[in-house]
Amino acid sequence: MTATRPAPNALSRDLGDLLRYWRDVRGMSQLDLSLEAGVSQRQISFIESGRSVPGRDTLLTLAQTLEVPLRERNALLLAAGYAPMYADAPWNAREMHGITRALERMVRQHEPFPAIVMDRHWNVLMTNDAAPRFFGCFVDMAAREGPRNMLHLIFDPQGMRPFVADWDAVSRSLLQRVYRESVGHAIDAGTRSLLDALLAYPDVPRDWNAHHGPDGATLPVIPLGFVNDGVVLRYFSLVTSVAAPQNVAAQELRLECMFPADDETETRHLQLLAAHAPAR
């Protein structure tokens, strides 16, 4: 289960607190961690109590066993007095060129349906032409200040919120996705801040994290529906992430591609974009 309590400050020098936090996140006892990592329970206890500092390789073994995200592994290394191991360059840095080129190719190939590249906090980093054109059919995208955030766009009453069909089910699903798709399945301070901001919008169900069974619909997913001229256009998403990332930016990027959930939506989507085609 995803941890909901705040993590220690990312710059904390208390290695014991950080290690204990991640062990709690994963629901592992010291004995569990010892058996899976091949590190003695006594040493883990000494690390958490501040009585000893592990070697770099031992610390990385513990982090690997606990599936600690790369950004937070750097924090563990710093707290132990070691240099960070994982580069934390911007997503569009030179060393990310191969990945960004692949993402550009993928978003381009997804025309005429929206494709969006986001960071760990749902901030939009890259889109194809179809994404702003589609959302611009509903709201004035030029009036929204950057950096744009996909969830704020959906939840904001001045954004897409008035056009979202089945709001109760959709808002629950999106909030649950924040937890499910958080990096390392743990809520960092930025994600917690995003959740608080989304929950501050009107008409957000207070029991959004309560279990609700299938409503009998035939679709295998909860579609994201938008109302246009009295007709609901329904979409589902496929999310792509980078396999075997070796730096922070690569691990935190994800590409979301929206697909029509039915033939009627596909037809009306093409008609909608044609009707709002930019003047030549």
VMD Tcl script that draws the C-alpha trace (Angstrom):
set ca {
  {0.00 0.00 0.00}
  {1.22 3.49 -0.77}
  {2.53 5.45 2.18}
  {0.45 8.51 3.01}
  {2.43 9.95 5.89}
  {4.99 12.65 5.03}
  {8.47 11.50 4.16}
  {11.42 12.94 6.05}
  {12.88 16.07 4.48}
  {14.78 15.11 1.32}
  {17.83 16.92 2.71}
  {17.63 15.21 6.09}
  {20.98 14.11 7.45}
  {19.32 11.44 9.57}
  {19.98 8.26 7.65}
  {18.16 6.17 10.25}
  {14.91 8.12 9.78}
  {15.12 7.82 6.01}
  {15.78 4.08 6.04}
  {13.05 3.47 8.61}
  {10.62 5.52 6.51}
  {11.19 3.41 3.40}
  {10.99 0.20 5.38}
  {7.63 1.36 6.75}
  {6.46 2.34 3.25}
  {7.13 -1.18 2.03}
  {5.62 -2.78 5.12}
  {8.83 -4.65 5.92}
  {10.20 -5.47 9.34}
  {13.93 -5.30 9.99}
  {13.95 -9.08 9.76}
  {12.13 -9.04 6.40}
  {14.60 -6.53 5.01}
  {17.53 -8.51 6.40}
  {16.41 -11.73 4.73}
  {15.69 -10.12 1.34}
  {18.77 -7.89 1.22}
  {21.26 -10.30 2.76}
  {22.25 -7.71 5.37}
  {22.18 -8.68 9.04}
  {19.25 -7.49 11.12}
  {21.75 -6.25 13.70}
  {23.38 -3.95 11.13}
  {20.01 -2.62 9.97}
  {19.09 -1.91 13.59}
  {22.40 -0.11 14.14}
  {21.86 2.02 10.99}
  {18.36 3.04 12.03}
  {19.48 3.89 15.57}
  {22.39 5.96 14.26}
  {25.01 3.70 15.80}
  {26.68 2.88 12.48}
  {26.92 4.06 8.88}
  {26.82 1.32 6.22}
  {29.19 1.03 3.33}
  {28.00 2.53 0.07}
  {27.33 -0.83 -1.55}
  {25.39 -2.06 1.48}
  {23.26 1.07 1.50}
  {22.51 0.70 -2.22}
  {21.57 -2.95 -1.66}
  {19.08 -1.90 1.01}
  {17.70 0.83 -1.27}
  {17.37 -1.63 -4.15}
  {15.55 -4.14 -1.95}
  {13.18 -1.44 -0.74}
  {12.60 -0.20 -4.31}
  {13.53 3.33 -3.30}
  {13.13 5.76 -6.24}
  {16.39 7.11 -7.65}
  {15.85 10.67 -6.39}
  {15.40 9.35 -2.86}
  {18.38 6.99 -3.20}
  {20.49 10.10 -3.69}
  {19.04 11.47 -0.43}
  {20.01 8.25 1.36}
  {23.55 8.47 -0.02}
  {23.88 12.10 1.07}
  {22.58 11.29 4.53}
  {25.27 8.60 4.83}
  {27.98 11.03 3.72}
  {28.38 9.73 0.16}
  {28.09 11.61 -3.11}
  {24.84 11.18 -5.04}
  {25.03 8.38 -7.59}
  {22.12 9.16 -9.92}
  {22.26 12.19 -12.22}
  {19.49 14.71 -11.64}
  {19.76 16.74 -14.84}
  {16.64 18.32 -16.43}
  {14.40 16.06 -18.51}
  {15.60 17.75 -21.70}
  {19.32 17.73 -20.85}
  {21.81 16.57 -23.46}
  {22.20 13.13 -21.91}
  {18.44 12.63 -22.24}
  {18.53 13.28 -25.98}
  {17.85 9.68 -26.99}
  {14.82 9.47 -24.71}
  {13.40 12.86 -25.68}
  {13.76 11.99 -29.37}
  {11.87 8.76 -28.76}
  {9.14 10.65 -26.91}
  {8.89 13.23 -29.70}
  {8.49 10.41 -32.21}
  {5.82 8.71 -30.12}
  {3.71 11.82 -29.52}
  {3.95 12.71 -33.20}
  {2.83 9.23 -34.26}
  {-0.22 9.46 -32.00}
  {-1.86 12.23 -34.02}
  {-4.75 13.03 -34.28}
  {-5.32 12.00 -30.65}
  {-3.78 13.74 -27.63}
  {-0.40 12.57 -26.33}
  {1.21 14.24 -23.32}
  {4.58 13.81 -21.61}
  {4.52 14.67 -17.90}
  {6.81 14.70 -14.90}
  {6.12 12.99 -11.57}
  {3.73 15.78 -10.53}
  {1.66 15.77 -13.75}
  {3.28 18.94 -15.10}
  {3.16 18.94 -18.90}
  {6.59 18.82 -20.54}
  {5.74 17.94 -24.13}
  {2.65 17.32 -26.27}
  {1.73 16.60 -29.82}
  {-0.31 19.13 -31.80}
  {-3.55 17.30 -31.09}
  {-3.44 17.78 -27.30}
  {-3.71 21.58 -27.08}
  {-6.00 21.61 -30.12}
  {-8.39 19.16 -28.45}
  {-8.50 20.88 -25.07}
  {-8.67 24.23 -26.85}
  {-12.04 23.13 -28.25}
  {-13.37 23.49 -24.70}
  {-11.28 26.18 -22.98}
  {-8.90 28.99 -23.92}
  {-5.59 27.22 -23.43}
  {-3.61 30.38 -24.23}
  {-5.12 32.03 -21.15}
  {-3.76 29.35 -18.81}
  {-0.36 30.22 -17.41}
  {2.48 27.71 -17.58}
  {3.74 25.38 -16.53}
  {0.50 23.59 -17.28}
  {-0.58 20.78 -15.03}
  {-2.86 18.10 -16.45}
  {-4.78 17.45 -13.24}
  {-5.34 21.12 -12.50}
  {-6.69 21.50 -16.04}
  {-9.23 18.73 -15.38}
  {-10.25 19.74 -11.83}
  {-10.35 23.53 -12.29}
  {-13.91 24.92 -12.66}
  {-12.36 27.47 -15.03}
  {-10.78 24.63 -16.99}
  {-12.17 21.31 -18.17}
  {-14.24 20.53 -15.08}
  {-17.59 21.82 -16.51}
  {-17.18 19.51 -19.49}
  {-16.27 16.31 -17.63}
  {-18.97 13.64 -17.70}
  {-19.54 11.31 -14.73}
  {-17.51 13.64 -12.53}
  {-17.83 11.60 -9.36}
  {-16.36 8.44 -10.92}
  {-13.75 10.29 -12.98}
  {-12.45 12.43 -10.10}
  {-12.18 9.37 -7.84}
  {-10.32 7.49 -10.56}
  {-7.87 10.33 -11.20}
  {-7.09 10.85 -7.51}
  {-6.50 7.13 -7.11}
  {-4.19 7.25 -10.12}
  {-2.04 9.84 -8.36}
  {-1.35 7.24 -5.68}
  {-1.10 4.27 -8.02}
  {1.30 5.97 -10.47}
  {3.42 7.87 -7.96}
  {7.13 7.15 -8.44}
  {8.07 4.21 -6.27}
  {4.43 3.99 -5.13}
  {5.18 6.51 -2.39}
  {3.81 10.01 -1.93}
  {6.51 12.69 -1.87}
  {5.99 16.27 -0.68}
  {5.24 17.55 -4.19}
  {2.60 14.89 -4.80}
  {1.06 15.55 -1.40}
  {0.87 19.27 -2.25}
  {-0.78 18.43 -5.57}
  {-3.36 16.20 -3.87}
  {-4.17 18.91 -1.32}
  {-4.66 21.45 -4.12}
  {-6.94 19.11 -6.07}
  {-9.02 18.29 -2.99}
  {-9.51 22.03 -2.41}
  {-11.51 22.34 -5.64}
  {-15.31 22.23 -5.30}
  {-17.31 19.03 -5.82}
  {-14.43 16.65 -5.20}
  {-15.79 13.56 -3.39}
  {-14.46 13.43 0.16}
  {-14.48 9.63 0.17}
  {-12.58 9.38 -3.13}
  {-10.28 6.66 -1.75}
  {-13.16 4.39 -0.68}
  {-13.68 1.25 -2.74}
  {-16.47 1.38 -5.30}
  {-17.24 -1.73 -7.31}
  {-17.92 -1.83 -11.07}
  {-21.11 -0.02 -12.06}
  {-22.14 -2.61 -14.62}
  {-20.72 -0.70 -17.60}
  {-19.38 -2.76 -20.48}
  {-16.07 -0.87 -20.82}
  {-13.08 -2.48 -19.06}
  {-11.84 0.92 -17.79}
  {-13.34 4.09 -16.35}
  {-13.33 6.37 -19.40}
  {-12.56 10.07 -19.25}
  {-15.60 11.65 -20.87}
  {-15.98 15.21 -22.16}
  {-19.32 16.71 -23.12}
  {-19.44 18.56 -26.44}
  {-22.75 19.81 -27.87}
  {-24.65 17.43 -25.61}
  {-22.66 14.37 -26.71}
  {-20.11 12.61 -24.48}
  {-16.74 11.84 -26.07}
  {-15.13 9.02 -24.10}
  {-11.41 8.25 -23.94}
  {-9.07 5.90 -22.13}
  {-5.33 6.25 -21.66}
  {-2.23 4.12 -22.05}
  {0.73 5.20 -19.94}
  {4.33 4.53 -20.96}
  {7.41 4.89 -18.75}
  {11.13 4.36 -19.32}
  {12.35 0.84 -18.62}
  {15.49 0.38 -16.46}
  {16.10 4.10 -15.81}
  {19.54 5.13 -14.60}
  {18.92 8.78 -13.83}
  {16.22 10.68 -11.97}
  {14.63 12.39 -14.97}
  {14.31 9.15 -16.93}
  {12.55 7.44 -14.02}
  {10.10 10.29 -13.47}
  {8.95 10.81 -17.08}
  {5.77 9.25 -18.37}
  {3.88 9.48 -21.63}
  {0.08 9.39 -21.62}
  {-1.72 8.66 -24.87}
  {-5.48 9.18 -25.09}
  {-7.50 6.79 -27.28}
  {-11.19 6.92 -28.24}
  {-13.13 4.42 -26.16}
  {-15.67 3.75 -28.93}
  {-16.24 4.29 -32.65}
  {-18.63 7.19 -32.11}
  {-16.02 9.07 -30.09}
  {-13.39 8.51 -32.78}
  {-15.69 9.91 -35.46}
  {-16.75 12.93 -33.42}
  {-13.16 13.57 -32.29}
  {-12.02 13.90 -35.90}
  {-15.00 16.15 -36.68}
  {-14.30 18.32 -33.65}
  {-10.65 18.88 -34.53}
  {-11.58 19.58 -38.16}
  {-14.11 22.20 -37.05}
  {-11.45 23.90 -34.92}
  {-8.58 23.58 -37.37}
  {-6.20 26.56 -37.30}
  {-6.69 29.05 -40.09}
  {-4.25 28.73 -42.96}
}
mol new
graphics top color blue
foreach p $ca { graphics top sphere $p radius 0.5 }
foreach p [lrange $ca 0 end-1] q [lrange $ca 1 end] { graphics top cylinder $p $q radius 0.2 }
display resetview
